[in-house]
Every structure is written in structure tokens, then in C-alpha cells.
């Protein structure tokens, strides 16, 4: 999120990645890593404030939020130790989920998983796996406390 916002400010100001790199005494590769969120690169408060000044951002509220975002980006989340097992495209979603205050879900076709009854879940699964062996599809629902999965 930090990198995306910085890229937006840089592009709006008409600043090239090379100019931004020069401002923070870094390289074009460092600017790229900051903006894409790839690789382990620390954004110091000084670098961030220098970049925001170069981009013409003078609103103190924006600066405070960006500094807080940069500090939050340095914290290690639970899933980061498994990043070698996760596809690269999925990591930003985990990051957004961990910073979200509210998560809402809307599903037009199915009841959300935690609210599914055992019979409903079985029917949806069978419809999705029509080629499964008939013996597997015919198995009755496992006995338990009622018909609810949770």
C-alpha cells in the first residue's frame, strides 16, 4: 500500500524513478522495490519525507499517515515466514487483510462456508465434482451434533 501511494505521488509530480533515487541517495532498483513492495527494503523516515517533499506533498496529515504506514510495513506478519510457499500475487491480499478494520463478503451463488449446513455443503461439493465415484457421492453425512458444520 505504501509503495502504491508513493508511486502515485511520484507519477502525479512528473518525477522519474532516477530522480527519486537521486533524492534519497539510492538506486532506481531501490525505488522500484519500494513501489512494488517486492524484496526486503526498509524505507527510513528520512527517505520517506525526502520523497514526499520531492513529490510536492505538503499536507502534514498525509505525511503522518505515510510515516505510520511505513512503520507498519516494517512489522513482520504471521504469513511472511511462509512467503516462499505462497504465490507472489497472493501476498498483497494477505497484507491488506491484516490491516483491514472490516472484511465484508458477498456471494451471489452460495451460502458462505461458516453458515453452510452439512447437507448443503455436500450437495454443492457433489455438483462441483460430478465425476466422483458414485459410492463416494452416496455416502450419508457423518453423524454429529445436528446438521451444522460449525
ABEGO torsion letter per residue (X at the ends): XAAAAAAAAAAAAGBBAAAAAAAAGBBAAAAAAAAAGBEBBBBBAAAAAAAAAAAGBABAAAAAAAAAAAAAAABBBAAAAAAAABBAAAAAAAAAAAABABBBBBBAABBBAAABBAAAAAAAAAAABAABBAAAAABBBBBBBEABAX
